[in-house]
Amino acid sequence: LKGRDLWVLVLGRFPTHHKIGIPEFKYVANMHGDETVGREILLHLIDFLVTSYRRDPIITRLLNNTRIHIMPTMNPDGFEATKVPDCYYTQGRYNKNGEDLNRNFPDAFENNNVSIQPETQAVMNWIKNETFVLSANLHGGALVASYTFDNGNSVTGSLKGYSRSPDDDVFIHLAKTYSFNHAIMYKGTGCDNRQPFPEGITNGYSWYQLEGGMQDYNYVWGQCFEITLELSCCKYPPADQLEKFWRDNKVALIEYIKQVHLGVKGQVTDKNGNPIPNAIVEAKGRPHICPYRTNEQGEYFLLLLPGTYVINATVPGFKPMLKTVEIHDSTGNFSALKQDFSFSEVSIRSRAASCPKTPLYQELEQASAAVKPTLHVLVLTTVMLVIFK
């Protein structure tokens, strides 16, 4: 390793720090060093956002109400090692240690016995230190928007060839937002008559099973919805095609960022108005295996499609608070619905809570496999209630 920094450019009205109520968004490209299109179009995106600010009213509102992080390359060593551009495969896919960074994260389904790489650790620390709500990682070698889960087991429906997250409806919407705003991805024709992708989207597991992927890590441990964008059939296309790739993706990149304003957000405070960190805030009926918690400022962000939901806020040791909310499409207003919770009897800071990096769904599967098949659904529901209470 050459001890290089991984550079991130942050754009927004308050780029240097998090502001309460303003969601954090990120794009990461080039984690496979030989997949180069994403790296280039993110540089175009930076230029477009900066030059459009205060000229274009939509971009101005987007930047005033969103903090956007852009990492053009997660694997600079791999990119540099790709001496001869190739459409299919080169050694540059891997980092300096020969590791595939998109197989290098903790996995929610099985023990990922790999040595965590410096690039992976840097991204994990970054996710831990920011309140990311929405993200996409940009790849090449196909033309499709792929969404969580990439791995799976019987708990998530893998026996039927699909690994469903509790927020499957939101993920399908996110993937379609990108594909339908892309010049051709929505046509779903795939590459070289290989596997077609209806509407230009796919569940990751349905496409192929992948252990230790970045998008599942974001969702389970980072409380951040991430999809994987495959942007070019050719991994390292000729330079004269880059302008067209930018044009094909420009609208989709912007429309996808707007989705960070879906759903509901707010603060959880005590009787003195002080924020309560690590309070659990989730929508009833869609519990996460690692419960979603408030940040240091007591904030939560839940991406939800329009509809009626019951939001459950829980501070350990106190009675939960339930609030029914009616969510509309708020992406055009650049602000999710605001719903705060105030615990009048609480005047303590909630203890720090972290989720173990063990294969959480594996434990859930083992618990549900110990009973007769006829009771499978009932017991699984009970196990989930016990875990998520």
N, C-alpha and C positions, 0 to 999 in steps of 0.2 A: 504494500500500500504506500501511496505517495504522501499520505497525510494531508490530502486536499480538503478544503472546506466544501460543504454542499451549500450552494448559494440559493437563497430565497429572496424574492422581491415581494414586499407587502405594499398593497395599494389600498387607499381609502381616505376618508376625510381625516381619520386619526390613525395613520399607519403604524406609529411607533408603539401603541399599546391598545389593549382591549378596552372597549367602552361598553358599559352596561346596556343591554338591549340590542347591540349591533352584533349579528351573527358572524362567525368566522368560517371562511370558505377556503378550500385549497385545490390546486391542480398540481399534479406531480407527473413528470414525463421521464422517458429514457432510463427507467430502472433496468431495462435490458439494453445494454450499451449499443447494440447494433440496430435497435428500433428507433429511428431518428426523426420521423415526421413530427411527433409530439413535441420534441425539443425545439424544433424550428417554429412550429405554429404558436407555441407559448411565447416565444420572443415577439412574434407578430402581434399576439394578443396584448402583451404589455404595451407595445408601441401604440396600438389602437386605443386602449383604455386611457393612456396618459394624454394622447393628443386630442381625444374626444371630450375630455373633462372640461366642463364649462362651455362647451360648444354644442354638444348633443345632450338634450334634456334627459333622455333615458339613461345614458351612461353616467351623467352627473348624479342623478338620483340613486343609481345603482352603487356608485362609489361612496356617496354620502351615507348610505344605509347598510353597507356591507364592508367587511374587512377581507380583502382577497389576497391570499398567499399563493405565489407561483414559484415552483421549483422546476426549472427547465430540464435539469439533469440530476438524477439520483445516482447515476453510475458513470461519472466522468472517465474513470479508468477503462471501463468497458468500451466506451465510445472511442477513446483514443486508440484502443487495441484493435479496432475494426479498420484494418489497413486497406482491405479491398472490399468496397461496397458490394453487398450481395442481397438479393431479394429474399432469400430463404433462411440462411443460418450461417453465423460465424462465431468464433470463440468470444468475440466482443459482447455476446449476450451476458456473459458472467462478469463478476467483479475481478479485481486483481488476484484474489485468492481462489478463483475458479468456482465461486459459488453463485447460484441463481438466487438473486435477491427476492424474487417473487415466490420462493419456496422456503423463505428464511424466517418467517414470523411465527410466534406461538400460534398453535392451531386449537380451535374449540372442539375438535372431534377426535383427534388422536395425538399421541406424543410425537412432537416434531423434533427428532433427535439430530438437530443441526447446531453448528456453532454460530451463534448470532454474530453477524458481520457488523463492522463499524457503521456502514451506511444504514443498515437496518436499525441498529441501536439509536443512531442519530434521529431517524424518523420516528421511532417509538417515543423518544424523549420529547420530540417536537409535538407529537399528538398529546402526550401527557400534560405538556405545559400550556397548551392552547385549548379553547373550548370549540373545537371544530364541530360543525353541524353537518356539512355536506362537502363532498370531495369527489374527484375522479382521477384515476391514474391512466395515462395515455400510453398505448402500446401500438405495435404494428404486426403485420402478418395475416390480418383478416380485416373484415369490415363489418363490425357489429358492436352493439352496446351490451355488455355482459354484467349480470348483477348477482348479488349474494343469494345463496351460499355457493362457494366454490367447492367446499367439501360437504359431507353430510353423513347421516346414518338414519336408522329407521324412525327416530324421533322427528326428523325433519322431512321424512318422506322419500328417502333415497331408494327405497325398494321399488318405488314407481318411477325412478329415474329423474327425480326433480327434488332439489333440496330447498325447502320453503322456509323463509324467515318469518317472524311474527309481523313484519312490515312488508310482506310480499307485494301488496297492492301499491305501496309507495314506490318500491323499487321498480316495478313494471312501469309506473308513470314516469319515473326519472329516466329510465332507459329509453322509453318512447319519446320523451321530451328531446333527448339528444338525436335519436335516429330520424324523427320526423322533421327536425329543423336542419338536418344535414342534407347536402345536395342529393345524395343517392343512397345513403345507408338504409333508409326506410323501405327501399325496394326489396331488400332482403336476398339479393341474388348471390351473396357470398363471393368467393374468389375462385376463378378457374373451374367453374362448375362443381366445386366442392360442396360441402354441406350448406344448403340454403338456410337462411335465418328469417322466418316470417316476421315482417315488420322491422327487420334489422336489429332484433334484440334476442337475448337468450339468457336463461338461468345458467349460471356458471357450471354447476354440477351436471346439468343436462348436456352441456357441450363436452366437457371432460373434467374428471375429478382432479382436484388440485389441493395439495396439502401445504400449509404455511403461507398462504397468499395474503397480500397486503389488504385487500378489500374486506375480507372476513375479519381480520384483526381490527381494522378501523371500526367496524360495526359492533363487534362484541366488546372490545376493551376500550375503544376510543369514543364510544357514543356518537360516532360519526358515520353517516350513510355514504358509502363510497361505491361507485361502479367503475368497471374497467372498460375503457374505450379503445377498441382496435380500429385504427384509422387508415390503414393502407394495406393493400394486398402485398405490396413489396415493402420489406422492412427498411431497406436503405435505397430509396429511389434516386434517380438522377436529380441534380440540383435544379434543373430547369422546370421540374414539376412542382417545386415547393410553393410557388405562388398560387397554383391551382388548388393545392391542398388547403392553403389558408382560406381561399375563397369558399371552398366546399364546407369548411368547418366553422367559419366566422360566426354565423347566426346561432348555430347550435351551442357553441362555447358560451355565448352571452345568455341565451335562453336557459341553459342549464344552471348558470350561476344564480339566476333569479329564483330558482326553486329552493334556495336556502331560506326563503321567506314563506314557505308553506307552513301551515299548521298553527301551533300555539307556543308561546314563550312567556316567561315571567320570572318573578323572584319569590323566594320563600324567606320570610323574615320572622323574627321573634317578637315578643310583646313590646320591645323597645325600638322596633324597626331595624334591628341589626340583621344582616344576612345570615342564613343558616346553611353552611356548606354541607355536602354529603346527605342532604335529605333526598329520599327516593321520590321521583315524580315520574309516573307512567300513565299511559292511557289504559283504562280498564279493558281487559280482553286481549291485550297484546303485551304481555310481560316479557322482558328481555332476560335471557339466562343470567346475565350480569346486570342487575338492575341499574337503570339510568339515574344518575344522581346530580344534585346541584353542584356548581363550581364554588370557588372561594367567595364569590360575590352573591351566592345563594341563587344563581340563575339556572334555569333549565330551558331547553329548546327541544320540542318534539315535532318532527316532520309528520304531518298527517294530511290526508286528502280531505276535501270538503265533506262535511257530514256532522253528525252529533256524536259527541264523545263524553265519557265521564273521566275526568282527570283526577288521579289519586295521588295526593302528596302525603308522605309518611316520614315523620321524625321518630327514630327508634325510642321506644318507651312512652310514646304519646299516641293519642287516638288519631287515626288518619283523617285527613280532610278530603272530601269528595266535592268536585264542582263539575256541573254539566256545562259543556261549551258547544256552541254552534259555530263550526268552522266554515268559512267561505274561501274561495281562491283569492289569496292576498298577495300573490306574487307581483301583480301590477301596482300594488300600493307600497311595495318594498318594506313590508312589515307584517310579520305573523300576528295572529290575534294575541292580545296581551291578557294574561290571567295570573294575578298574583295570589299568594297564599300567606296569611298571617297567623302564626300560632301564638295565641294570646297567653297561654300558660307556660310557654317555653322561654327561658332566659339563659340558655346554655348553648355553647357552640357544639354542634354535633361532632362526635369523634371521627377521625379520619377513617375512611373505609376504602379498601382496595379489593379488587376482584382477583382471586388466584389465577395464575397463568396455566392452570391445568386444563386438560381437555374436558370442559364442562358438560358438553353434550354426551360425551362418552359415559359420564356418571349417570346422567338422566336415562340413557339407554339401558344401562345395567340395572337400574332401579326398576324400570318398566318391564324388562325381559324376565324378571324373576316371578312373574305371575302368569296365570293361564291366558291364552290368546283371547278368550271371550271377554276377559276383564281388562284387556290391554288399554283401551281408550279411557275407561273410567279411572284406572290406577294412574295412567300417565297424567291425566288432568289433576288428580289428587297430588301427585308428586310435584307437579308444577306449582300448584297452589301453596304447598308446604315450602317449597324453595323460594317462592316469590312473595310470600306474605309480608 
